Amino acid sequence: MIKRFSTLYIGHIELDNCGHAGTPADDRRYPNERVIEAFATTLELAQTMDELGYEALWLAEHHFQHEGYECIPNIPLLAVHIANHTRRLKIGCGFNIIPTWHPIRLAEDYATADILTGGRLIFGVGRGYHTREVESFGNPMLDGEANRELFEEQLEIILKAFNQSSFSHRGKYYTIPPRVPYRGYQLKELSLVPRPVHLPVEIWQPIVSGSARGLEFMVKHGIKGVVSATAEQFADRWFRDYQTAARAHGRELQLGEDLILGFRMSIDDTQEIAIRKARPYFEEHAKFMGPLGMLRYSEEHVKAVAERRAQSPTAATIENGVQNRTWLCGPAEEFIGYLKDVERRYPGLEQVMVSCPLGTPRKIMKENLTRFAREVMPAFK
């Protein structure tokens, strides 16, 4: 039963001249005083959501984006700031890109934020999709198999650090601790200081291609999944595949349990108005994400995601998105009707994520979130 709502803000600043006919994505360059606007937007969204009764604000970790699209490099650090200016809202890591971190450093930062926020930080992990980010930190992204191997080993280390009072690790990429003398003895184990207070740590990961290997890894480690901005035929398939994989590991889940279903949205009096308002930001989002191979509107799109292959930014329209339920556009009663149907199909689903695409101005994001909270959310309480 749906009972909790969240949103995703990936850290874009106020962008001008949005859309396919607007400024090319690679031609955008903003100075430091502009890119840091993302922090003020984050706090304003968080305070608005806190007052409106949302469950969580999910934030995306990215690096080096002078184009102004994704400008938050450290979610745990920002989460502490948000927690000091809100009362109950949770802050989700959507997602910490582990191959841009040393795994122990990420574990330390999360544990510190867990303590300082009173348990309001949600841990989320991802493998990354920007070569400029991951490769610049000295780790593989172009080699997909090496990227996956590294990610899996890093998460194994993080889980040991969280759950064991002391630990060691010997793997392909890491030897922890190194065999060195320390204060008169041979170093054999390390202890994470501090460790999280709230154990076991709830971990979330995006489901972006629905591969059997990826789902198997998730359920093996008890990782929960986020399916967002994905055509409903694939969302349905991956929900069922996740349930099947969990069953193979002895966990009987209701369909939709331990998952979040996410949509882009534009809420207004009519579908026509909602689509017209969202179109330039839909196009800006596709213009940036398509060449990175991150659109999930069709079979061809999902195949390209799995193969890490570039997609055409114009291969989908917002009308496609509305038709395949990647997008919810229209009045509140239509949102409610569709989400009630989702609730019937996935009895284990408890949380829905609604968000606005890249480039959406702060004012419009707040208007969407406010109207959704006041006109849609009460139907699920």
N, C-alpha and C positions, 0 to 999 in steps of 0.2 A: 504494500500500500504506500503510495507516494505521500510523504509527510515533511520532507525537507527540500529546500531550494537553495541553490548556490549560483554564482556567476564566475566567469573567467575573464580576467583583464590581462592582456599579454604585454601591456606596457607601452602602447603607442602614444605619441604626443598628438597635438592638434595639427593635422596635416591639411594643407591647402591644395586646391586643384586636383581632387580625387577622381578616380574613374579611369576607364581604359583610354579615354582621350586626354587625360590629365598628364601630370608630370611623370615621366618614366621612373620606375622604382629605383633604378641604379643612378639616376640623376639627382636624387634627393640627398642633401647633406645639411645637417643642422649643427650649430655651435653648442658648446657645453651648456650654456644657459637655457637652451631650448630642450635638450634631451632630458635634463633633470626635472622638467615639468611633469614627467611620468610619476615622480614620487608624490607630488602634490595631488595629482589626479587619483592615485591609489588611495591616499588618505581620505579624500573627499568621498570617493565611492564607498570606502569601508565605513565611514561614519553614517552615510545615508543608509547603507544596508543594515547596519547595526540597529538603527532606529526602526527599520521596516520589518525586521524579524527574519532575515535571511540566515541560513545556516553557515555559509562559508564564502569567502572571497578567495578564489584560486588565482595565483599569479604565475607567470611564466619566467623562467630563467633564460637569459640570452646575453650575448656579449658582442662588443665591437660594432653595434648597429647605429652608425652615424646617420643612417637614412630615417631614423625616428620611428621605426616600426615596433621594435621590442627592446625596451631600454632598461630592464631590471636585471642586474647581474647577480644579485644575492638576495634570495627570498627570506631565509631565516633572519638576516639582519633587518630587513624591512618589516618583517612580521613583529619583531620586538617593538619597533616604533608604532606600528598600528595598534598593537595590544595596549600600549600606554595611552591611546586616545580613543579607545572603544571599550565597551563593557562586556560583550559576550560573543561577538562575531569570531568565528574560527578563520584562520588564514591557511589556505592550502598551497602546497608546493606543487604547481602544475606545469612543469615538473623540474626537480633538480636534475640537471644533465650530468650524470655521474662521470662520464669520460672527460669532463672538464675539471674534475676535482681529484685530489688524493682522497681515497675513501675514508681514511681515518679523520682527515680534516673535516669532511662533510659530516661524519658521525659526531664529532665534537661540536660543530656549529649547531647541528640539530638539537643535540642534548642540551646545550646552553639555552637555546631558544625555547625548548620545551619547559625548562625551569622558569625562565624569565616571563614567559607568556601564561604560565599556569596551565599548561597543557593545551593551549589553543592553536598550536601549529600542527598541521596535518602533513605527514611525510609523503612525498611523491617522487618517483624516480623515472628517468627516461634515458634513452640511448643517444638522443640528439639527431638533428637532420641538417645542420649547417656545417659544411666542411670548414668554412672560415673560423668557426668557433672551436670545434673539437681538434682539428689538425693543428691549429695555432697553439693549443695547449699541449701539443706533443703526443697526441693519441690518435688512433686510427678512426677515420670516418669513411674515406673512400673505399677501404677494404671492409665490406659489410660483415664478413665472417669474423674478422679480427675485432671489429667494434663490438659485436655481440659477445664474443669470448671475454673481452675485457670487462664489459658491463656485468656479465654474470659473476666473474671473479670478484669484482669490486663489491657487488651486493652481498656476496658471501662474507666478505670481510666486515662490512657494515653490520650485518646481522650478528656475527660473532662479537663485535665490539659492543653492541647494544645489550646482548643477552648473557654474556659471560663476564664474571668478575675479573678474569684475566684470560688472555687468549694468545694464540700464535697462528701463523698461516704460512704455508709453503705452496706456491702455485706457479703458473707460467709467467705471470706479470709481477707478482709481489712476493717478497720474503719478509715477513713481519714477525718479530723484530729481526733486524740484522744481527748476525752472530758477532757481537762486539763486547769487549770488556766494559763494565760500568761499575765504578766505585768498589772495585775489588772482587766482583763476581761476573760470571758469564751471563749475558742477557739471553733469556729464553722465552719470556712472555711479556706482554704489555697489558695495562689496564686503561680503559677509556676513562678519562677524568675531565668533566663529570660524565656519568651515564644518564640517560633519560630517566625521569622520575616516573613517567607514565608508561608502564610496560604491560603487555608486549606492544611495541610500536606498530600502529596501523600504517600499512604501506599501500600506496596506490600507484598504478602505472597506466599510461594510455594504451589502448588497443587500437592500432592504426592500420594493420593489415590482416589481423586475425589468423596469423600463421599457427599451425599446430605446435611448433616448437615454442613459440612465444607464450601461448596459453598454458602449455605444459609447465614451463618454467614458473609462471605466475602462481598457478594453483599449488605447485610443489612447495613454494615458499609462503603460501598464504597471502599472496598479494592480490588486492582488489583492483578492479578495472574500470576505466573511464572510456566510454564510447561516445564521442562528441563530434558534431558536424559531419555525420555519416549517414548516407541514404538508408532508409529504414529497412530495406531488404538485407543489407549487410549487418546492420545493428541486430536484427532478429537472428541472423545466422550466427553471429559471434556470441550473442547471449546464450544460445543453445549449445554452442561449442564449449563455452566456458563452463556451463553446467555439467556437460558430459565429461570434460577434463577433471573437474572437481570430484565427480562421482568415482572416476578411476582411482582417485587418491583417498577414497573412503569418506568424502564429504558430500552429504546429501543437501543440496541447496535448492530452494525454490527458484523458479525461473526469474532472473533479474536480481537475485540476492547477491550482495557484495559487488554490485555494479552501480555506476552512475550513467545516466543517459543524458546527453547534452544536445542542445539545439542553438542555432543562431536565431535571433528574434527581432521583430519590429512590430510593436503593438500600437494599433490606432483604430479609428472608428470603422474603417473599411479596409479590405485587403488591398485595394488599389492604392489608397493613400499610404499604407504601410510599406508596400513594395516601392513606390515612388521615393519615399524618404530614405529607404535603405539602399537603393540601387548603386549610388556612387561609391558607397563603402563596401558593398559586395564586390564591385569591380576592382576596387583598390586592393582588397584582400586577395582576390584571385590573381591580380597582377603581381603581387609579391610572392604568394605561396605556390602558384602554378609551376614556375621554373624550379622550385625546390621539390616538386613532386608530392605535395601534401593536400591535394584536393581529393574528396571521397564522395563524388556524386554519381559515379557509374562504374560498371565492371572494368572498363578500360582505366579509369582513374585508380581504382583499388589495385589493379595489376601493376600500374606504374608506381604506386606507393611501395608495394612489396619489392619491386625491382629497383627502387631508388632512381626512377627515371623522370625526367622533366615532363611537365604537362603544359598544354596550351592554356594560357589564362582566359581565353575566350571560348573554351570548350564547354562551358556551363554558363547558364544564366540564372538569375535569381528566381525566375519562373520555374526552372528545373528544380531548384532547391526547395521551393514551396511544394511542388508536386511530389518529390520523393521524401519530404518531411525532414530534410536537412535543416530547413528553415521553417519557423512558425511566423506567419505574417497575417495580420488581421485584427479583428476585435477580440476582446477578452473571452466572450462566450465561445468562440471557435477554439481558442486555446484550451479552455476548460473541457470542451467536448472531446478534443483529440487526446488530451492527457488522461481523461477518464478512460478512454479506450486503451491507452497504453497501460494504465493501471490494471485493467482487466486481463490484458495479455501477459503481463509480467507481474504476477502477484508478489514476488520477492523484492521488487524494485521499491526503494524507499526515497531515493534522492534524484532530483532532476536539476540539470545545470542549464541556465539560459544565459546567452551572452550576445554581445554586439561585435561586428567584425572590425578589423583594422581600419583606422581612420575615423571611426565614429566619434564625433565631438563629445567632450565630457558632458555637456548640457543634455545632449540626446541620450547618452547612456543613462544618466540619472533619471530622465523622464521615462525611459523604457522600464527601468528597474522599479521606479515608484509606481507606475501604472500597473505593472505586473503584480507587484506585492499587494496593492489595494484591490485589484479587480479579479485576479486569478488565484492567488495563494489562499484566500479564505475558503475556497471551495474544497480545499484538501486538509482542513483542520477540523 
